[in-house]
Amino acid sequence: MSMLIKLLPSLLEGASMSLFIFFGTLLVSYPLSLLFSYLYTLQIKGLNQLFRFYIMIERGTPLLLQLMFIYFGLPLLNIAIDRMSSVFIAFILNYVAYFMEINRGGIESVDKGQEEAAKVLGYSKTQCFRYIILPQAFKITLPSLGNEALTLIKDTSLVTVLGVTELLKVGRNAVNVYATALPFVYVGVIYLIMTSTCSLIIKKIESRLSFYR
């Protein structure tokens, strides 16, 4: 217990960094994915091919490798990016790709007849997407979006490879100092609290949306 009391400030500081990366990534990547998903529905040939290539790269390579490439590899091309900027660039690019694929599945599952009916009623393509397609697609994709949010919380541990002092790095440093694996247990409990809280929020949103059906 005395060890936990000593480590708690550092653990909370590490957890706050993990949450900072989580919220920063989520608040930028999801809106961007909606914009890109809308552009994808416009069926612009060259643009769609670019999106498919981008998604293939981001989903086909590990996020850890992407982090290392941006921070360690780009300077070899005379493009130097600081540590935290590298973290957010890598995370946002990666999660935009995953969210785009989730959005695409939700959009394609909405009955095409609704879009045709909206056109008859005078809706523009943008209005149809915003007011008719997107709300239904969001309800359909929410469980998948929730799974990605939980994965994002755990993926924040990857930034330790760049020397960012997040939760896992705090635990690893404590293990080296105290020569015991107990700090990893504390780290695991904090991750569990964060993911459980996120899961609870998602379930609350799902129940609200199901109430309005």
Secondary structure, DSSP 8 states (H G I E B T S, - for coil): -HHHHHHHHHHHHHHHHHHHHHHHHHHHHHHHHHHHHHHHHTT-HHHHHHHHHHHHHHHHS-HHHHHHIIIIIGGGGT----HHHHHHHHHHHHHHHHHHHHHHHHHHHS-HHHHHHHHHTT--HHHHIIIIIHHHHHHHHHHHHHHHHHHHHHHGGGGGGGT---HHHHHHHHHHHHTSSHHHHHHHHHHHHHHHHHHHHHHHHHHHHHHT-
